[in-house]
Structure formats: structure tokens, C-alpha cells
Amino acid sequence: MSGTNKENAISFYRMAYEGNPSRAIELYVGDQYIQHNPDVGDGKEPFVEYFERMHAEYPNKKIEFVRAIEEGDLVALHTHQVWPGGDEYVTMDFFRFDSNGKIVEHWDAIQQIPEKTLNGNTMY
């Protein structure tokens, strides 16, 4: 795919999240995929299985990409996710790209958005 690493990270995540993780892997991932999320197995196939299961169980979930930052071979994404039942989450995902512009490593952190905050500010 042509585009910046930042654009490709967004496209990869959106495609997997919206139900086509196999195609996302095919288009955007390199020879290896190192996974640091403790709820997803290492490698490509566990990634596909996880996102296929999430799409089957929660087909109406939505994602918004609030921020994307690219520095060297790393891309950071700040997202807003809305899941069925009204649960909302803020996530921060980090992707490492190889010299061919393909994703080869992923880290993330997720936090449920509270109903209120002590500071009155949003999570974004």
C-alpha cells in the first residue's frame, strides 16, 4: 500500500476492527507480527482470530481515530471506541514498521471512559 506509515496504521486498524483482519494482515503486515497485548496471541493468525471473534460478538462497535503521531518507524494512534451497550473506551496503540513500510510489532493500552472526571476534561 502506498501512503505514510501513519495512514497505513489507521487503515490497518480500521480494516481489522471493522471485520476484515485477514485482508488487513495481507496488506499491511510484514513477515512477522509481534503482539504485546496480553489478550491476543503472538503472530498473525491469533490476531485474525481475535478480530474475527470481536466482530462476530460485537458487530456494531465503532472506532474514531482522534490522533495519529508518526516518529521514525513508530506510529501512535489515540482512538475512541464505542461498544454495544454504551461502553466507551480510549485506546492508545503503538505500531512499529519495518524498512518496507509494513507493521511488525504492536503495543496498546485501553481504558474505559468514566461517566465523570474530577477535572471536567474529556479523555481526548
N, C-alpha and C positions, 0 to 999 in steps of 0.2 A: 504494500500500500504506500502511496506517496502521501506526504504530509509530515508535519513535525511529530516528534515523539509525543508531545502534549496532545495533539489532535488524535494520534493513534491510540494513546492510552484511553482517552474519552470514548472513542469509537469501540475499542475492545471491551471496555467495561459495560457500555450501553448495550452492545450486542449480546454479551453473556447474560446480563441482568434481565434483558427483555426476552430471553428464551432461546437464544441460538449460540450456546457456548462452544459447540464443535466448530462452527464457522469462525468464531472469534479466535479460537486457538489456531485454526488453519491460516488465517490472515495475519495475525499479529504476534504470534509467539514463536520464539526461536527453537533451537534444538532441545533445550531443557526448560523446565519451568519449576523454579524453587519456590515453595509455598511456606510462608511463615504464619499464616492464620492457623491457630491450633484446632479449629473446627473443620479444616479441609485437608485432605491428604496431600502429600507431595507429588508433583508431576502433573502432566496434562490430563490424564484420564480421571483422577479424583476431582479435578477442577470441573470437568464436564459433568460428571455425575452429581456434584454438589449443586451446580446451577440448574441442571435439568430438574432435580428434585425441588429446588426452591421455586422454580417457575411452575411446576405442576401443583405444588401445595399453595402457592400464593401468586396466581396469575395476574392479579390486579395491582400488584405493588408498583410504585412509581419511584423514579430517581430524577433528581435535578443536580446538575453539576454547577456548584456555586463558584468554585475557584479551581484553577489549574496552574501549577508552577513547574517550570522546567529548568533544571540546572544540570549541565553536563549530561550524564547518561541516566539521570533520575527525573521522574515526574511525580509530583504530589497532586492528588485530587481531593477536594473537600466537597462532600456531597450531602444532600438532604434526601432521605428516603422516607416514603410514606407507605406503610404496610396496611393490609386489611384490618379493620377493627380500630383504625385511627392511631396505631402506634407509629411514632415518628422517631427517626434516628439521624444523628450526624455521624458521618464516617470520614476518616482520613486514610487514603490509600496511597502507597508509595510503590512505584514500579521502576525496576532497573532494566535498561535496554542494552542489548549487545551492540557490537560495531556495525551490524547490518540493520539496525533500527528495529529489532524485534525484542519483545518483552521476554525476560528470562528470570525475573525474580519479583516477588510481591510481599509487602508487609501491609497491615492495616490495623486500625483501631476503630471501635464503634461505641457509641454512647447513646442511650435513649434520651430523647429531648424531654426535659421536665415540663410540667404544666406551668410552673412559675420559677423565677430566679430571684436571688437576693439582690442582684444588681439591675434587674429590669431589662437587660440586653438580650438579644437573640443569640443563638448559638452560631450565627453567621455574621 
